[in-house]
Amino acid sequence: MSAPHALPEYSVSMQEWHHARKKDSPSGTAVTTRNIVLEEMKRIEAMDIMSMREGEIVGIHTLTFSGPHDTIDITHEASDRGGFARGALQAARWIHRRKGWYAYTDVFEQVAANQK
């Protein structure tokens, strides 16, 4: 069971940090994560994303679930840009010779299916 399914009475928010030169705010990753969480929790209200741009931060995303008795944070912090490069190469290999429009989730689903 996913965290959003297990915590229906919790409020949820997101914070994200990136380097000072990053143009988009919030990032595409933050927007996609927000949309997935709201869909999983079957929520229609907005979920704020607090975006910070400072220094040389590669990328940090934190989801905060706040309930009546506790708070749960889930954080992902990229330590370098190598993971992003690896993902881009993986997507390029996957899409080679395909036609049409795809989302990165299509790549994730295919990679996950191949790992089973």
C-alpha positions, 0 to 999 in steps of 0.5 A: 500500500502506498503512503497516500492510500494509507494516510487519507486523513493527512494533509500533504504539502511539498517543498523543493530546492534546486540550484539558483540558476534553475528556471522553472519553479516549481520543477516538473518533478514537483508538479508531477509528484503533486499530481500523482499524490493528489490522484492517489489520495483522491483529493481535488483541493490544491496542494501547495509546492514551496520552491526554493532556488539557492546555491548549487543544490542539485535537487531535493524534494520533500513530501510532508504528510501531517496528521492529527498525531504525527508528521511523516516526511519523505525526502529524495536528495540528488547528490549529483547530476549523474542520475539525471544523465543516466535516466536521459540515456535510458529514455533515449534507448527506450524511445529509439525507433518508436513513433508518437508522443510519450511521457517519462512514466512510459519509460519507467513502466517499461523498465520496471516490467523488464526488471521483473 
